[in-house]
Amino acid sequence: MPSFRFIHTGDIHLDSPLKGLAGQHGAAAERIRTATRTAFENLISHAIEDAVDFVVIAGDLYDGDWRDYQTGLFFVQQMGRLSQAKIPVYLLHGNHDAENLITRKLTLPTNVSVFSARKAETFRLKHLDVALHGQSFRQRDITDNLVPAYPPPVAGCFNIGVLHTGLGGMPGHANYAPCAIEDLVNKGYGYWALAHVHQAAVLHERPHVVFCGNLQGRHIRETGAKGASLVTVEDGQVVEIAPLHVDCVRWIHLPVAVEQCRAVVDVIDRIRQVIEEAVERDAQGRLLACRIELTGRTGLHAELLASADQVLAEAKAAALGLGEEVAWIERLAVATASDTGATRKDALGDLERIIESAGSDTELQARLAADLGDLVRKLPHDIRADADDAALKAAIDGNITSLIAHGGAYLSARLAAEKV
């Protein structure tokens, strides 16, 4: 049986909108906006440079219906590059690009074969003794196990199953086309090219059951290196699965411990240090998209909450100071706690802890604003009329952001509430 190499990819989500970019400008923001295209271009370049024998795309090439034809034209352009290099592509559609979701269509180059959504089918590469089996999604919410209807292995061939699946309910992913790993192992194929779960993983060997992971991280829940799998087969056996890291933006969560900081300027210095260390350690030439989280008990807690916008701006300045497309700050979260000692155990203590935990979480702040405003407006009229404390007035107005910003002034609001 001939030796060969192929690329297994999926969850490309071309032109998917990346989160956290509202109101952002500059070269770094533009690189993030176009990251899915750049990562795919990088993948195609790898395929050509490595002279792979074929490429398998196991679903979610697109993120949903096209806004216009530009997404489809970009894909055709990249397939044309592979066609010139005489590299065939085997494409399966998943839940995001199911047959009934993509209303616009373009004729694909002849080197691209698309698995039918009506039933599982087989494509043969006779010169390599390879058979690929797969079925595209006809609609987004496929809840049936598709594996039993996949064809039996072709004798004398290396059989590859291509499947978009939640595999019985992987954490954080909808359980589309559910199946058990035993269904795959017992099918008789030599390799299962899976997609839908965005974390790369080899779930079984001989036969190999592999999630390739997504091609490009798109938000802070998709951290670390992203890419595809380069698979080498010799004498009918998988001998190597090498990661191809083609991402151009790499997401990272950066906790910054501030217990030892004596002033906000020390916190800013610590943020700068952590960003610099992360770039050197993790970026590998990519733009590093960072979420900064300030942690620890500190006497600066109230001041950090009050100056969160300034600290965020300083973090952005620290990132820009490394170069225009080296690091980018997605968000800064103040997750510190006061070091003033034990907090009270009653309902007011609970309220204080809830307010502190809100930090820079705007969604939680909005919910607290509504709930706390209703609560404070129920205070007796004489307490509300005499309130000259800024924090209490902020609570009466339902302005939780202002309440948080006043930090220690919250104490007087709490004492006022205790008169009820």
SVG drawing of the C-alpha trace seen along z (x, -y; Angstrom):
<svg xmlns="http://www.w3.org/2000/svg" viewBox="-41 -65 52 71">
<polyline fill="none" stroke="black" stroke-width="0.4" points="0.0,0.0 1.5,-3.4 2.6,-5.9 0.9,-9.3 0.2,-12.4 -3.0,-14.4 -4.2,-17.4 -7.2,-16.9 -9.0,-20.2 -12.4,-21.6 -14.2,-24.2 -12.7,-26.9 -15.7,-29.3 -14.6,-31.6 -15.4,-35.2 -16.8,-34.5 -17.1,-37.7 -14.5,-37.7 -15.8,-38.9 -14.6,-41.9 -13.9,-44.2 -16.7,-46.7 -15.2,-50.2 -11.7,-48.9 -9.4,-50.4 -5.9,-50.0 -3.7,-47.3 -4.2,-44.8 -8.0,-45.0 -7.9,-44.6 -5.7,-41.5 -8.2,-40.0 -11.1,-40.8 -9.5,-38.9 -7.9,-36.2 -10.0,-33.3 -9.0,-34.1 -5.4,-34.5 -5.3,-31.2 -6.9,-29.4 -4.4,-31.0 -1.6,-29.8 -3.1,-26.3 -3.3,-26.2 0.3,-27.4 1.4,-24.5 -0.5,-22.0 1.3,-23.2 4.7,-23.5 4.4,-20.1 3.0,-18.6 0.3,-16.7 -1.7,-14.2 -5.1,-15.5 -7.0,-17.7 -10.0,-16.7 -12.4,-19.4 -14.6,-17.8 -17.3,-20.5 -18.0,-24.1 -16.0,-25.6 -18.4,-28.5 -19.9,-30.1 -23.4,-30.4 -25.0,-31.9 -22.9,-34.3 -23.6,-38.1 -22.5,-38.3 -20.5,-36.3 -17.1,-37.4 -16.8,-34.5 -17.5,-32.0 -15.2,-33.7 -12.3,-33.7 -12.8,-29.9 -12.8,-29.2 -9.6,-31.3 -7.9,-29.1 -9.2,-25.9 -7.8,-27.2 -4.3,-27.4 -4.7,-23.7 -5.9,-22.8 -2.8,-24.3 -0.8,-22.1 -3.0,-19.1 -4.2,-18.6 -7.7,-17.3 -10.0,-18.4 -12.8,-16.4 -15.3,-18.7 -18.1,-17.9 -20.6,-20.4 -21.4,-20.5 -24.0,-22.3 -22.9,-25.9 -22.8,-25.4 -25.5,-22.7 -27.1,-22.4 -30.3,-24.3 -28.4,-27.2 -26.2,-28.3 -28.6,-30.0 -25.9,-31.3 -23.9,-28.9 -20.8,-29.0 -19.5,-26.4 -16.4,-24.9 -13.2,-23.9 -13.1,-20.3 -10.5,-19.3 -13.2,-19.8 -15.5,-16.9 -18.4,-17.5 -20.0,-14.7 -23.7,-14.4 -26.2,-15.5 -28.8,-12.9 -26.8,-9.8 -23.2,-8.8 -21.0,-8.3 -17.5,-7.2 -14.8,-8.8 -11.8,-6.8 -8.2,-7.7 -7.2,-4.6 -3.6,-5.5 -3.2,-5.8 -5.6,-2.9 -7.6,-5.3 -11.4,-5.4 -13.1,-8.4 -16.6,-8.0 -18.8,-10.8 -22.1,-12.6 -22.8,-16.3 -25.5,-17.8 -28.7,-18.6 -29.8,-20.8 -28.2,-22.3 -29.7,-20.1 -28.8,-16.5 -29.6,-14.4 -29.3,-11.0 -26.2,-8.8 -25.0,-8.8 -22.2,-6.2 -24.3,-3.0 -25.3,-4.2 -21.7,-4.9 -20.5,-2.3 -18.4,0.7 -14.7,0.4 -13.4,0.9 -11.1,4.0 -7.5,3.3 -7.8,-0.4 -7.0,-2.7 -10.4,-3.9 -11.1,-7.3 -14.3,-8.3 -15.2,-12.0 -17.7,-13.1 -19.0,-16.3 -20.1,-15.1 -20.6,-16.0 -19.5,-12.4 -22.1,-11.8 -21.8,-15.3 -18.4,-16.8 -18.2,-19.7 -19.2,-23.0 -20.5,-21.7 -24.0,-20.9 -24.4,-17.1 -25.0,-17.0 -24.8,-13.7 -24.1,-11.9 -22.3,-8.6 -20.1,-6.5 -16.4,-6.1 -17.1,-2.4 -19.2,-3.0 -16.2,-4.6 -13.6,-2.0 -15.7,0.9 -16.5,-0.5 -13.3,0.9 -11.9,-2.3 -8.2,-3.2 -8.8,-6.9 -11.7,-9.0 -11.4,-12.7 -13.7,-14.5 -14.7,-18.1 -17.1,-20.2 -15.1,-20.1 -12.7,-23.0 -10.0,-21.4 -7.6,-19.1 -7.4,-15.6 -6.5,-12.0 -9.2,-10.0 -8.1,-6.5 -5.2,-4.9 -5.3,-2.1 -7.8,-2.9 -7.1,-6.6 -10.1,-8.8 -9.0,-12.4 -10.5,-15.9 -8.4,-18.4 -9.6,-21.4 -10.5,-24.7 -8.2,-26.5 -8.2,-29.9 -9.2,-30.9 -12.0,-33.5 -12.5,-34.5 -11.1,-34.2 -12.6,-30.7 -10.5,-29.4 -7.0,-30.0 -3.7,-28.6 -2.2,-27.4 -4.8,-26.5 -4.5,-24.7 -4.9,-21.4 -3.4,-17.9 -0.8,-16.6 -1.3,-12.9 1.3,-10.5 0.3,-6.9 2.8,-4.2 2.0,-0.6 -1.6,-1.1 -0.9,-2.5 -0.9,-6.0 2.7,-6.7 2.5,-10.4 -0.1,-13.1 1.7,-16.4 0.0,-19.7 0.1,-22.5 -0.3,-25.7 -1.6,-28.2 -3.4,-30.7 -2.3,-34.3 -3.9,-35.6 -3.5,-33.6 -5.8,-34.2 -4.6,-34.0 -5.9,-34.6 -3.4,-36.4 -4.0,-36.5 -2.1,-39.3 -1.6,-38.8 -1.5,-42.2 -1.2,-41.3 2.3,-42.8 1.4,-46.0 1.4,-49.1 0.0,-51.6 -1.9,-51.5 1.3,-52.4 2.8,-49.1 -0.2,-47.2 0.4,-48.9 4.1,-47.9 3.0,-44.3 0.6,-44.2 3.3,-45.4 5.7,-42.7 3.1,-39.9 2.3,-41.0 5.9,-41.0 6.5,-37.6 3.5,-36.2 4.6,-37.6 8.1,-36.0 6.7,-32.7 3.4,-32.1 3.1,-34.4 5.5,-32.5 5.2,-35.4 1.5,-35.7 -0.6,-38.7 -1.4,-37.8 -5.0,-38.7 -5.0,-39.1 -7.6,-39.2 -6.0,-40.7 -7.5,-39.6 -6.3,-41.3 -6.4,-38.8 -5.7,-38.7 -6.6,-40.5 -5.3,-44.0 -5.9,-47.4 -6.1,-48.8 -9.3,-46.9 -11.6,-49.9 -9.2,-52.1 -8.7,-49.6 -12.5,-49.3 -12.8,-53.1 -9.9,-53.5 -10.6,-50.4 -10.9,-52.5 -7.5,-54.1 -5.8,-50.7 -7.3,-49.3 -5.9,-52.2 -2.5,-51.6 -2.6,-47.9 -3.4,-48.8 -0.5,-51.3 1.8,-48.6 0.7,-46.3 1.2,-49.0 4.6,-49.8 5.8,-46.4 4.9,-47.1 1.7,-47.7 0.8,-44.0 2.5,-42.2 -0.2,-42.2 -3.8,-43.4 -5.9,-43.8 -9.4,-42.3 -10.6,-43.1 -9.4,-43.9 -11.3,-42.3 -10.9,-43.5 -11.3,-40.3 -9.5,-41.4 -10.9,-41.4 -10.5,-43.8 -7.9,-42.9 -9.7,-44.8 -10.4,-41.6 -13.4,-39.4 -16.6,-40.4 -20.0,-40.3 -22.1,-37.1 -25.6,-38.7 -27.5,-39.7 -25.7,-43.1 -22.4,-41.3 -23.6,-39.2 -24.7,-42.3 -21.3,-43.9 -19.5,-40.8 -21.8,-40.7 -21.1,-44.3 -17.4,-43.7 -17.5,-40.7 -19.3,-42.7 -16.0,-44.5 -16.0,-45.3 -18.6,-42.8 -21.1,-45.1 -23.8,-42.5 -23.8,-41.7 -23.6,-45.4 -26.8,-46.0 -28.7,-43.3 -27.5,-44.7 -28.4,-48.2 -32.0,-47.1 -32.2,-45.0 -30.4,-47.3 -32.2,-50.3 -35.5,-48.7 -34.2,-47.7 -32.9,-51.1 -36.0,-52.9 -38.0,-51.0 -36.0,-52.6 -38.0,-55.0 -38.5,-58.4 -36.5,-60.1 -33.4,-58.0 -33.6,-58.6 -34.3,-62.4 -31.3,-62.8 -28.9,-60.8 -26.0,-63.0 -23.7,-60.0 -22.7,-59.6 -22.8,-55.8 -26.4,-55.8 -27.5,-58.3 -26.0,-56.1 -27.9,-53.1 -31.2,-55.1 -30.6,-56.1 -29.8,-52.5 -26.3,-53.4 -24.3,-50.4 -21.2,-51.5 -21.1,-54.7 -21.8,-52.8 -18.9,-50.5 -16.6,-53.4 -17.1,-55.1 -15.6,-52.1 -15.4,-52.8 -18.3,-55.2 -20.5,-52.2 -20.1,-51.7 -22.3,-54.7 -25.0,-53.4 -24.9,-50.1 -25.2,-51.8 -28.1,-53.8 -29.8,-50.7 -29.4,-49.1 -31.6,-51.8 -34.6,-50.2"/>
</svg>
